[in-house]
Amino acid sequence: MSADGAGPAPALAAVMQRVAVTAETVGPRFPLYAEPADGRWTTTGRGSWTGGFWAGLLWLRARYTGDAADRRAAAACTARLEPWVGADTATRGLILWYGTAPAGDDAAAAELRDRGAREVLAAHDRELGLVPWGAALGGPRLLARVDGVPGTVPLLAGAGPQGAAAAASHLHRHLDLCLGAGRDRDLSLRPALSFDAVAGWQPCADPPPGWSRGRAWLLLAVADALLRPDPALPGPALPGPVLPGPVLPGRALPGPVLPGPVLPGRALPGPVLPGPVLPGPVLPGRALPGPAARLAEAAELLAAEGGSPAAGLVPAADAARPDGPLDTSAAAITAVALLKLARVPGPRSAAYAYRAEAILQHLAEHHLTGPDSGRPPGMLLDGCYDAGKELAVRHELIWGDFFLALGLAALDGVVDITRI
């Protein structure tokens, strides 16, 4: 799977070597992104929304090496995530799930994850039907963003029946708001929406609709839900302004709706956003699919090859800029999501597995630095942090490293992908 050999082992070894070098370099800080020329890391003191990926990488290294010292280093890093337990941010799913799930049977990591799950459950807004984006990272609090869904679904699902119901509500609400599909099954994605008490949910300009990780994050959340039956169950009817679900024949729409295609799925009551009515796909005489079927259809839409064959195995950071920077981190997230979907029995399981392995092989062969590259080996290059702000657009990103390592470790039998 790398230029130096077949299978995932050589690429995984290179990534694990890079983790070891990074750990020596950053000390107690958290790596965020590294310069493509020399591998020099930009770091943060508290980890921001990416801290769990560094802790998760250290756990993957500990499982790969079996070394007690590596396990202690991973445990110490995970302990430094504790301040995020009570932080007002939906990214606690990313931080506290991926920073603890790779730890396996580590008691301290499990305790931190359980505390985080209870706090996130307490933040679930029943009227909005989701855990709001929050104010901890700055900006408006009442946002629905696709990157607030992955990690949050399995984190909440571990918090008992109430947690499972909140996980279902959180996921399906984001599908209602963020994802749509028209008659031609083209994907319409709204990565972020803000809530106004008068106007309801309104799409945000940033991230843009063509944001590469928008599709990848949502696919990962759907895959996790399909692996956990409880979150696939529908939540209670949610009041308040919503995007409509499909229309049953003979049932009137409750008012004009937001333009844009709508994914077939659970219809939600309440007033809706202004705008012309979309003639969505209505199939007379055919019952609406159940929640699991809805998730399977969402997965199929999100897993499509970037909406066009030209998208390739690594998407553009912004689909509206096909000649702009790529985003290998989005590809790595997608590969992990596809590996999870391949574990869900169904007619597309084999195709998901094939594409996941193709993505990982492409990343290893074309974007991972080797021993003779003049740069530290094991760097996953061509990740794009923020194309709009031209921030770290061809760099090594810590979450890209994590998901590449997780995918390779799953193929190599180091981890069970369904449990992380």
ABEGO torsion letter per residue (X at the ends): XBAAEBEAAAAAAAAAAAAAAAAAAAEABBBABBBAAAGBBBBBAAGEAAAAAAAAAAAAAAAAAGBAAAAAAAAAAAAAAAAAAABBBAAAAAAAAAAAAAAEABAAAAAAAAAAAAAAAAABBAAAGBBBAEAAAEEBABBBBAAAABGAAAAAAAAEAAAAAAAAAAAAAAAAAABBBBAAGBBBBBABBBBBAAAEBBBBAOBBAABAAAAAAAAAAAAAAAABAAAABBBBBBBEBBBBBBBBBGBBBAEBBBBEBBBBEBBBBEBBBBEBBBBBBBBBGBBBBBAAAAAAAAAAAAABBGGBAAAEABBBABAABAABBBBAAAAAAAAAAAAAAAABBEAAAAAAAAAAAAAAAAAAAAABBBAAAGBBBGBBBGBBABAAAGBGAABBBAAAAAAAAAAAAAAAGABBAAAX
